[in-house]
Amino acid sequence: MDSVITFHVSHSHLFPGAVLRLQDGQELPTGVAECLLVFSDESEAEAELIPAHGTETSTETTAGHLQVSTYTTGAGTPIGAKNWHLSKTTSGELKVTRRTGNDS
């Protein structure tokens, strides 16, 4: 993992439907990548993006999985580590589609 990929998240936490936008000037990685999530309330979380390789369905293109570390929202709410499935939307955006197993 060479450099940190920064995503700006549409809300203060992740849930199905939340959108992640790449920081300007960055591109989606082709391999496993260390990420920084910056939430709408300015809280941050470390994460690891594990890209999918050529997996598509008729309604979405799978982007991979995101393993998010424990963090605290701007309001002080602790959020435990979770794993999320992501799909590609438009260029530079990912959408959370569901939680996956093996949450901490």
N, C-alpha and C positions, 0 to 999 in steps of 0.2 A: 504494500500500500504506500504510494508515493506522497500524495497530498490529501488534505481534508476537503471533502465536497460539502458545500453549505447549501442546505435547503431552507427556504422560508415557508413556514406552515400556516395555513389559512385560519387556524384556531389555536387555543391554548393547550390543546391535547389532541391526540390522534383518535380517530374513529372512522368507520366506513363512510366514505364520502369526502373526508378531509383531503385537501390538495396540498402538494409539496411542489414549490417552484425553485428551480435552481438559481443560485446567485448569478447575477450577470457575469458573463465571460466564462462560465464553467459549462462543461458538457457531461452528460451521463457517462459514467465509467463503463468499461467493458468487462472489468473484473471486480472482485471484492474490493470495497472501498470504505474507508473510515469517513464518517459523516458527522456534521454538526447540524442539528435541527434548531432553528430559531423560530419560536412560536410567536403568535400574534400578541401575547402579553409580555414579550421580550424575555421570557424564560428560555433556557437552552438545554439540550440533551445531546449526549454523545450517542452515536448509532453506527451500525455496520450494515451496508447495503450489499446484498448477495444477489447479483443479477441472474435472471433466467436466461436460458440459451435457446432461443427459437421456439418458445412455447406460445402458441396462439389459440384462441377460441374464436367463434364467430362474432362475439360481441366486444372483445377486448384483447389487447396485446399485453401479455404478462410481462411486467418489468422485473419481478423478482420478489425478494423478501427483505424486510427491514427489521433488524434486531435493535431495539431501543433500550438504553440503560435507564435506570431509575433517575427521576428528576423531580423537582418541585416547581409547580406553576407559580406565576407571579402573585397569585392570591394566597400562596402558601400551602396548597394542596399537594401532598406527596403522590406521585404516580409511579407505580411499580414497573419494573422491566417488562416489556411486552414484545411480541413478534407480530409483524404485520405483512400481509400479502399486498403487493402494489401492482397497478396496471398503468400503462402509458396512456396519456391523454393527448394533449397537443405538445408541440416541441418544447422541451424543457420542463414539462409538468408530469407529475405522477399523482395518482389517486389511490388512496387507501381503499381496498375492496373488502378485506375481512381480517380478523385476527387469525393467527395460526397457532398451532400447539407449542408446547415447551416454553411457556412464559415462566419467568422466575418469580 
